[in-house]
Amino acid sequence: MGFMDFFKPLRKSSVQRWQEFGKYTALFSVFSGDIYNNSVVRSCIRPLADFTSKASAVCPDKQIEQILNNRPNVYMSGKAFLSKIRTLTELNNTCFIYIERDDRLKVKGFYPVPFTYFEALEYMNGLFIRFQFANPSIPSMVLPWDDLAVIRKDYNKSDIAGDDNQAIVNMLQLLTTANEGMANAIRSTANLRGILKSMKAMLAPEDIKEQKDQFVKDYMNLENEGGIASLDASQEFTPINMNPLTASYEQLKEIRENIYRYFGVNDKIVMSDMTSDEIEAFYELKIEPFLVQLSTELTSKVYQGKALAYEQNYIVFEASKLQFASLGKKISVYKEVVLYGGMTINEWRAACNMAPVEWGDDPIMRLDAAPVDDQENNKESEDDK
């Protein structure tokens, strides 16, 4: 559907660009440099996306819950859906999710919008977003604001979008320059360089060139595997030592750490070398806030108007800390929590990514534990004896 086709047969002249408070231009484009092609950036985003994708949706409307967890759209599973949303959010600081509805306004699917440019438009006191895509053969698309859930990061200047990643561009360019400098240094020092001097007096320019070309042909090609050149008494070769400057290990490490800090990760997270306490801290700081934002945004856009006023209408993405814990920590929780009635076996099994069992929804209690009232009653019984 083209932009103007969306508004037919309405008057096109009544469509205008939406104005934000603060005079911010309601235009947004994806950063021209594809930062996802940088290996350090990708290594930062990957654990954020992987940990986020462990969450599962909970909703009283079991059809919506099933759609979100199993197949949000025709292209991706529930895990891939969460991973893609987190990746797009980190790359663009803004992620639009189109909520597809049928003729009776019942939700059919959720689609992350892979835009390269969007523009906010106003029509009949309503807000619309016009998207353009990287493929020029794909026409622009206009979607109503009410059908778009928006996830933002670095939410500052615009009312609609988060700020771009321009703040990290200089650091990425510095890292690219350092890597290119190292590659050029290796190439420049891998070849024999020097001055070939002829001991013969007053050679003609063409003779000097011939000697040089012959020397290069004989000793500076891939066939000269020995790396040894021999000269007669009429020639003298003086090597030139190349010592190009390159970034030190400490300098490269500092650049990499700055990129890590920008995305809120560290080397342990990237290398999957975290302790249980570090995993819990990472979850609380980087995973849980994103899931809360996603939950509240989808709830407000899926349930609109009067439906939003009912407490039973909600969408929550849950990812228990226990899901990220080590096997030893999970076993410890079983011994200390499940066996004393703090959680059911099925709740524990769900956190361990195991299927429920028929008898697992009833709380259990160790025989050596009892409620306080029962212990007092037992003590009184013993005193009576």
C-alpha positions in Angstrom: 0.0 0.0 0.0 1.4 3.4 -1.0 1.4 6.4 1.3 -1.4 8.4 -0.3 -3.4 5.2 -1.1 -4.0 4.7 2.6 -5.9 8.0 2.8 -8.1 7.5 -0.3 -10.9 8.6 -0.8 -10.1 11.1 2.0 -8.6 14.5 1.1 -4.9 14.3 0.7 -4.5 18.0 1.4 -5.5 17.4 5.1 -2.5 15.2 5.7 0.4 17.1 7.3 3.6 16.4 9.1 3.1 16.0 12.8 4.7 18.7 15.0 6.3 17.7 18.3 6.6 19.9 21.4 10.1 21.3 21.7 10.3 21.9 17.9 11.9 18.5 17.4 11.5 17.3 13.7 9.3 14.2 13.6 11.7 12.5 11.2 13.9 9.5 12.1 16.4 7.5 10.0 18.5 4.5 10.9 22.2 5.5 11.3 23.9 5.3 7.9 26.8 3.3 9.1 25.8 -0.3 9.8 27.2 -0.7 13.3 26.0 -4.3 13.4 28.8 -5.2 11.0 31.3 -4.4 13.7 32.3 -7.5 15.6 32.5 -5.8 19.0 29.0 -4.3 18.6 27.6 -7.7 17.6 29.3 -9.4 20.5 27.7 -6.8 22.8 24.2 -7.2 21.4 24.2 -11.0 21.1 24.0 -11.7 24.9 21.3 -9.0 25.4 19.2 -10.6 22.7 19.8 -14.2 23.9 19.0 -13.5 27.5 15.9 -11.5 26.5 14.6 -14.3 24.3 14.4 -16.6 27.4 11.3 -14.7 28.6 7.8 -16.0 28.0 4.5 -14.1 27.7 1.7 -14.5 30.2 -1.8 -13.3 29.3 -5.3 -14.2 30.5 -6.2 -14.3 26.8 -4.6 -17.6 26.0 -4.8 -17.1 22.3 -2.7 -13.9 22.5 -0.3 -15.8 24.9 0.0 -18.6 22.5 0.7 -16.3 19.6 3.4 -14.4 21.4 5.1 -17.6 22.7 4.8 -19.8 19.7 4.4 -17.9 16.4 4.0 -14.1 16.7 4.0 -13.9 12.9 4.6 -16.0 9.8 8.3 -15.4 9.9 9.5 -16.1 13.4 9.1 -18.1 16.6 8.5 -16.5 20.0 12.2 -16.7 20.9 13.3 -15.2 17.5 10.6 -12.5 18.0 12.1 -11.3 21.3 15.6 -11.6 20.0 14.9 -9.5 17.0 13.0 -6.8 19.0 16.0 -6.5 21.4 18.5 -6.4 18.5 16.6 -3.7 16.6 16.2 -1.7 19.9 19.9 -1.8 20.6 20.8 -0.9 17.0 18.3 1.9 16.3 17.2 2.8 19.9 13.7 2.6 18.5 11.7 -0.5 17.6 8.2 -0.5 16.2 6.0 -3.6 16.5 2.9 -3.6 14.3 -0.1 -5.3 15.8 -2.1 -7.1 13.1 -5.8 -7.4 13.7 -8.7 -9.1 11.8 -12.0 -7.5 10.7 -13.3 -7.8 14.3 -10.2 -6.1 15.7 -9.0 -9.4 17.2 -5.2 -9.6 17.4 -3.7 -12.0 14.7 0.0 -11.3 14.9 2.9 -9.1 15.9 5.5 -7.8 13.4 8.7 -5.9 14.1 9.0 -3.2 11.5 12.5 -3.2 9.8 12.4 0.4 8.7 15.2 2.6 7.5 13.3 5.9 7.8 10.0 7.0 9.3 7.9 10.1 9.4 5.2 11.1 11.8 2.0 12.4 10.1 -1.2 13.9 11.4 -4.6 13.3 9.7 -8.0 14.1 11.2 -6.5 14.6 14.6 -5.0 11.1 14.4 -1.3 10.2 14.4 0.1 7.9 11.7 3.7 6.7 11.0 5.0 6.5 7.4 7.8 3.9 7.0 10.3 3.5 4.2 12.5 0.4 3.8 16.0 -0.4 2.5 14.6 -2.1 -0.6 13.6 0.6 -3.0 11.2 -1.7 -4.7 9.1 -2.0 -1.5 6.6 0.9 -1.4 6.3 3.1 1.7 3.8 2.0 4.3 1.5 4.1 6.6 0.3 2.6 9.8 -1.9 4.1 12.5 -0.2 4.9 15.8 -2.8 2.9 17.8 -1.6 -0.3 16.1 2.1 0.3 16.8 3.9 -0.7 20.0 7.1 1.3 20.4 10.1 0.3 22.4 12.7 3.0 23.0 16.2 3.4 24.4 17.9 6.7 25.2 14.5 8.3 25.1 15.3 12.0 25.2 14.7 14.5 22.4 11.8 13.1 20.5 8.4 12.2 21.8 8.2 9.2 19.4 11.8 7.8 19.0 14.9 7.3 21.1 18.1 9.2 20.2 20.4 7.5 17.7 23.7 5.9 18.4 25.8 8.8 17.1 27.5 8.9 20.6 29.4 5.7 19.9 30.3 6.4 16.2 33.6 8.1 17.0 34.7 5.1 19.1 33.8 2.6 16.4 35.7 4.7 13.8 38.7 4.7 16.1 38.6 1.0 16.5 38.2 0.5 12.7 41.2 2.8 12.1 43.3 0.9 14.7 42.5 -2.4 13.0 43.2 -1.1 9.5 46.5 0.4 10.8 47.5 -3.0 12.2 46.7 -4.7 8.9 48.7 -2.2 6.9 51.6 -2.5 9.3 51.7 -6.2 8.7 51.6 -5.8 5.0 54.2 -3.1 4.9 56.7 -5.0 7.0 56.2 -8.3 5.2 57.9 -7.1 2.0 61.6 -6.4 1.4 62.2 -2.7 1.0 65.5 -0.9 0.4 67.7 1.0 -2.0 69.6 -0.8 -4.8 72.9 0.9 -5.6 75.0 0.2 -8.6 78.8 0.5 -8.3 79.1 1.1 -12.0 79.8 4.7 -12.9 77.2 6.9 -14.6 74.7 4.4 -15.8 72.0 5.5 -18.2 68.5 5.9 -16.7 67.2 3.0 -18.7 70.0 0.8 -17.4 69.2 1.7 -13.8 65.6 0.9 -14.3 66.5 -2.4 -15.9 68.7 -3.4 -12.9 65.9 -2.5 -10.5 63.3 -4.4 -12.4 65.5 -7.4 -12.6 66.2 -7.4 -8.9 62.5 -7.1 -8.1 61.7 -9.9 -10.5 64.3 -12.2 -9.0 64.1 -11.6 -5.3 60.8 -9.8 -4.5 58.2 -12.2 -5.7 56.4 -15.2 -4.3 58.6 -17.7 -6.0 61.6 -16.6 -4.0 60.7 -18.8 -1.0 64.1 -18.7 0.6 64.1 -15.0 1.3 67.8 -14.7 0.2 69.1 -12.3 -2.5 72.6 -12.5 -4.0 74.4 -9.6 -5.6 77.7 -9.2 -7.5 80.4 -6.7 -6.7 78.8 -4.1 -9.0 75.6 -3.8 -6.8 74.9 -2.9 -3.2 71.5 -3.2 -1.5 70.7 -1.2 1.6 67.5 -2.4 3.4 65.0 0.2 4.8 63.5 -0.9 8.1 59.8 -0.1 8.4 58.5 0.5 12.0 54.9 1.7 11.5 53.1 2.9 14.6 50.1 0.9 15.7 47.7 1.0 18.6 49.0 -0.9 21.7 47.1 -3.7 23.3 46.1 -1.4 26.2 44.7 1.2 23.8 42.7 -1.4 21.9 41.4 -2.8 25.2 40.3 0.7 26.3 38.4 1.3 23.0 36.7 -2.1 23.3 35.8 -1.4 27.0 34.2 1.9 26.0 32.0 0.1 23.5 31.1 -2.5 26.2 30.2 0.2 28.7 28.0 1.9 26.1 25.9 -1.3 25.7 26.1 -2.2 29.4 28.0 -5.4 29.1 31.5 -6.6 30.0 34.0 -9.2 28.9 32.5 -11.8 31.2 29.1 -11.3 29.7 30.4 -11.5 26.2 32.4 -14.6 26.9 29.6 -16.3 29.0 31.9 -16.5 32.0 29.6 -15.0 34.7 28.9 -16.3 38.2 25.4 -16.7 39.5 25.5 -13.4 41.3 26.8 -11.7 38.2 24.0 -13.2 36.1 21.4 -12.0 38.5 22.8 -8.5 38.5 22.9 -8.5 34.7 19.3 -9.7 34.6 18.1 -6.9 37.0 20.0 -4.1 35.2 19.7 -5.1 31.5 17.0 -7.7 31.0 14.2 -7.0 33.4 13.7 -3.2 32.5 13.4 -4.1 28.9 10.8 -6.8 29.6 8.8 -4.4 31.8 8.8 -1.8 29.0 7.7 -4.4 26.4 5.0 -5.7 28.8 3.4 -2.3 29.5 3.7 -1.1 25.9 2.0 -4.2 24.4 -0.7 -4.2 27.1 -1.6 -0.6 26.4 -1.7 -1.1 22.6 -3.4 -4.5 22.5 -6.1 -3.5 25.1 -7.4 0.0 24.2 -10.2 2.1 25.5 -12.5 0.5 28.1 -10.7 -2.9 27.7 -7.6 -1.4 29.2 -9.4 -0.5 32.4 -10.0 -4.1 33.4 -7.3 -5.5 35.6 -7.5 -8.9 34.0 -6.4 -7.5 30.7 -2.6 -7.5 30.7 0.5 -9.0 28.9 3.5 -9.7 31.0 6.9 -11.1 29.8 8.4 -13.1 32.6 12.0 -14.4 32.9 12.7 -15.6 36.4 16.3 -15.1 37.8 16.3 -18.8 38.4 16.2 -19.4 34.6 19.7 -17.8 34.4 21.1 -19.6 37.5 23.6 -22.4 37.4 22.4 -26.0 38.0 23.9 -26.0 41.5 21.9 -22.9 42.3 18.7 -24.5 41.0 19.2 -27.6 43.1 19.8 -25.4 46.1 16.5 -23.6 45.5 14.8 -26.9 45.2 16.1 -28.0 48.6 15.5 -24.7 50.4 12.4 -23.4 48.7 10.4 -26.2 47.0 10.8 -28.7 49.9 9.5 -26.2 52.3 6.4 -25.1 50.3 7.8 -21.8 49.0 7.1 -22.8 45.4 5.5 -25.8 43.6 7.5 -28.4 41.7 6.0 -27.3 38.4 7.1 -23.7 39.1 10.6 -24.9 39.7 10.6 -27.2 36.7 9.4 -24.3 34.5 12.4 -22.2 35.7 14.6 -25.1 34.7 13.0 -25.4 31.2 11.4 -28.7 32.0 7.9 -29.8 31.2 5.3 -29.9 34.1 4.2 -33.1 35.8 0.6 -33.9 36.7 1.2 -33.9 40.5 3.5 -30.9 40.4 1.0 -28.1 41.2 0.5 -29.0 44.8 2.9 -27.5 47.3 4.9 -30.0 49.3 6.4 -29.8 52.8 9.2 -31.7 54.4 8.2 -33.9 57.3 10.6 -32.1 59.6 8.9 -28.7 59.0 5.5 -27.5 60.2 3.6 -24.2 60.7 4.5 -22.3 63.8 1.0 -22.9 65.3 1.4 -26.6 64.9 4.8 -26.6 66.6 3.3 -24.8 69.6 0.4 -27.2 69.7 2.8 -30.1 69.6 4.8 -28.6 72.4 1.7 -28.1 74.6 0.8 -31.8 73.9 4.2 -32.9 75.0 4.0 -30.8 78.2 0.6 -32.3 79.1 2.1 -35.7 79.0 
